[in-house]
Amino acid sequence: MEITSNEDVESVEAIESVYLSQMAAGEQMSVQHFQIEPGADVPEHTHPHEQAGYITQGTVTFHIDGVERTIDEGDSYVIPGDEPHAAVNESDVIVEGVDIFSPPRTNPAWQDWYPTPRHWPGTQRPSPTRKSTREFVERVLETRRIEWLLRQVYARRGYWFW
């Protein structure tokens, strides 16, 4: 069993005023803590991971398929993989919560992988180009190679690595 303490994890500002901390990650899923500051928004994006979440503090508004949904403290949600979604903290309280991704979603390089500009549903969304898709795939493959190499090095030294 692997245990990840919040004190051992670095929080990364993935986009302006949105902080992610990669917690435990296994072969089938990963856990990520997030904080969204008041007024901050997560632009519309997609990812292949199914995303289940739980709000521990505050209220967040999701925009999914042209529908606005408000998720309050104590509520949970599931977003299917490849479903375009956006979120915004319209309150004056920091939103905190936990997301679980399956398959695992490694530390937040996603802001580089999903080059969607800040916009809300109803505005023109640029279609991805072959180049951006190719860059995304190459980045994913490179990340997986680095993870595999790190796991091999740590395993040979007798360490557990995520």
Secondary structure, DSSP 8 states (H G I E B T S, - for coil): -----GGGS-EEEEETTEEEEEEEE-SS-EEEEEEE-TT-EEEEE--SSEEEEEEEESEEEEEETTEEEEEETT-EEEE-TT--EEEE--SSS-EEEEEEEES---SS-HHHH----S--TTS------HHHHHHHHHHHHHHHHHHHHHHHHHHHTT----
